[in-house]
């Protein structure tokens, strides 16, 4: 197998693990927001890029999380994937999804 090529090279190099959980989730939220916006505008190329970046950040967060945080991140990733790739069986509302991540961004700025 080949080497994984990260879009967020500096973050994958260890900087991500040094960030607070709220910072990590806030950054994931930025990509979720970009995904939702691209979807609403019908911008398929932008949508695919934002989804790929969000999944990368989810995976980096999962790699450095433990306990309840790990469970929360895995669940958030599952909901994200269900919304964009499956039939939205969780009945995710995009406004509520964005609000969830906005909370982390607000906490990270404090």
Number of C-alpha atoms within 10 A of each C-alpha: 3 4 5 6 8 14 13 13 11 10 15 17 10 12 10 20 17 11 14 11 19 17 18 20 23 22 20 24 24 18 21 23 22 19 25 20 16 19 17 11 11 11 12 13 11 16 22 15 16 23 22 16 21 23 18 17 25 22 16 18 23 18 12 14 17 12 7 9 14 15 13 14 19 17 12 17 19 13 19 23 15 16 18 15 9 11 10 14 9 12 10 13 11 15 10 10 18 15 14 15 21 18 14 19 20 12 12 17 9 5
